[in-house]
Amino acid sequence: MAPEDLAKNELEKLRKSGKLTFPIDPFKILHNAGIYVVLKSFEKLDGIIINDEDNCTIVGINSNENWQRQRFTAAHEYCHFIKDLNKEIGTTDYIECLKKSSKRIEKYANDFAGYLLMPTDELRTVCEQYKNKNGFIDFESITIIAEYFGVSFYSCLNRIAYGLNLIDGDISSESLRKRMWEYGVSAKRQELIENKIDSTLLSNVVSSMSFVMMDINKYTGQKFLQNYIYNDNKLEGVVIDRKQLNYILADLNFNGTNSQFFENDREEIVMTLGNFELQQYVINTRDNISFKNCGQLHSLLFKYVPYPDDNGKYRDETALLKRGTIQPVPYYEINDRINNLDKELQFFMENIDQYEIGEYIEQVAYFTYKFIVIHPFRDGNGRISRAIMNWLLIKKKIPPIYIDQKCRKEYYNALSKLDLEENPIPFIMFIKKRIIHTMLELHKYLFVDEIDEEEINEEAEVNEN
């Protein structure tokens, strides 16, 4: 059977079950087949699939690759699962998928993956919506189409150029590479996500990503934490030089409780130490999340304040928000509001696996905003609300986010839309865009301008078949 036909069979199964939506989620397909997926830092492999004596199947995917490539590898390994892997009980079998392998079995799986993620019929239908007056697809439209399918710009371009013949002008390999460089894929994709993308397409982008949780003890985790605390401090008017901040965090990591900064009582130092404690807890803890424990988060944030009289305690007076368009609840309602919101949260967390990524983020936005409106503490509510938001994201294995100066206005405007119009869409979209921003930061290959020769060759092979 040709790889395209095998892919069509799998797509038909999804269609009959009512689960055929784009972007195709190859990780869910693996999960539904009872396959465990792990991300590993492979040097020579894109991925590996192993079936043990108990008929348990594990897929390993290279965590160093970009998210589109991880999706492609997941689809590739699924092909091996349904076609090549020996799943007889009592035997062990494995297939190593080497980078740039020329084996026939690997080329077949590559073709299958391409057709599964970007089916020809669906690609042709989508292209009909984006044809220009001359009947061709321009590069900006390809950027959008690639996001629709959750594939790289390059693979999408090659399929449209060589499979559908819808690219105007010279489409020789050399010419296409030159035209892509001149177009500037990285900048255009970021511009699309930041300024032009609609809510549905943005959900596609987020849902198509393979979320790689950070190890806070590794460089990427530490770097993210530095950026988070620097920008979160700045958002709250706690001014500290970035170099000094990095030095403080490095000293904390190296010296622990023997750090020289534990005895410092300067506000910017004290709040940096507290925020560091708070974020480390949120990122690393396995504790169950509860709004009833928000006082614990508050105590971490203000842990190093010289006279921490209010640590973890709800306010006992009226609060007025300078930027708020709806004011916080009366102080005597805080306890009841927190308890009621926590009941909603616990029911939500009990059913966490039933939510798709997009639906889950909508609920994260809901709970974050509801907590902001309660505003339970005298100070630190913004930082606590963002910590809770990240805690919720991490529970679903979605990377945490932070708010820098470039998106500060959008953040407050989105909250204002919720206050004044009860419109959650801007806040939901804001969170999704910041998730993509985190993926860009943690996954350095997310928006590369380099041309992946292997990927182009694989797509050319698909089109030739």
Secondary structure, DSSP 8 states (H G I E B T S, - for coil): --HHHHHHHHHHHHHHTT---SS--HHHHHHHTT-EEEEE--SSEEEEEEE-TT--EEEEEETTS-HHHHHHHHHHHHHHHHHT----TT--EEEEEETT---HHHHHHHHHHHHHHS-HHHHHHHHHHH--TTS---HHHHHHHHHHHT--HHHHHHIIIIIS----S--SHHHHHHHHHHHTHHHHHHHIIIII--HHHHHHHHHHS------TTSHHHHHHHHHHHHHHHHHTT----HHHHHHHHHHHHHHGGG-GGGG---HHHHHHHHHHHHHHHHHH--S---GGGHHHHHHHHTTT-SS-TTTT----S----SS-SS----GGGHHHHHHHHHHHHHHHHHTGGGS-HHHHHHHHHHHHHHHHHH--SSS-HHHHHHHHHHHHHHHTT-------TTTHHHHHHHHHHHHHH---HHHHHHHHHHHHHHHHHHSTTTT--S--HHHHHHHHHHHH-
